[in-house]
Amino acid sequence: HRIKVTAREATQRCVDALGATALASNSGSEREDLLAAQFELNRKQSAFAMTFNEKLDESVAAEMRRLDGASSKFNTKMGSSWQSLSLVDDRDVEIQVTAERIGMTLQHECEWELRELDTLLMGLLHSAHRGDGEARNPLRAEIIGKAMVCACDAVSERAEVRKLLTEHVSRALASAMPSLYGAIVDVELPDGEAHKDWASLDLIFDAMLAAGCDRKTTVFA
């Protein structure tokens, strides 16, 4: 939920940034493209948010199924393995390449926060016991990048406008990622059946309430 809210807020900031960049541009064609990107993004913010949310949910669900050892045609297509790219069209390949580039940008901005999140999630998902080398954080930056690229596609059909949107939204999102990943809440509970009681449950509720979580918050156990 926090990721979706952060992406929506980054989109709103991007609308203003596109206008300012257009005013500062010395190129008439570039200014026209920037203003077109601003107009389309401002007009279709709801479409951007809806597509981003759907693609993020799909990708995270596919990652979780892959971690559980499930195999299906859908998972193969949604996964990040380059072996699957031979089964999709050129635009899907372009989305994958762009998503990985955006992922690297996001990782650069929040390297330490991502390391802590990777350690936390891999422990929760028991991935340390997997020997296939495929254990990966289902909330990694590349997954977010792919959802963002698909959301930009929903805003405009013009390739040059989509490129500008991808560049500007990714920069706006990158600046917000450190605080986002740093806001992941870790609640440690004692082991054993004796501690599976209301007192332990209250610890979880208290931590979630203090962090401002709601019914849309994702919980790993």
ABEGO torsion letter per residue (X at the ends): XAAAAAAAAAAAAAAAAAAAAAAABABAAAAAAAAAAAAAAAAAAAAAAAAAAAAAAAAAAAAAAAAAGBBBAAAAAABABAAAAAABBAAAAAAAAAAAAAAAAAAAAAAAAAAAAAAAAAAAAGAAABAAGABBBAABAAAAAAAAAAAAAAABABAAAAAAAAAAAAAAAAAAAAAAAAABBBBBBBBEAAABBAAAAAAAAAAAAAAGBBAABBBBX
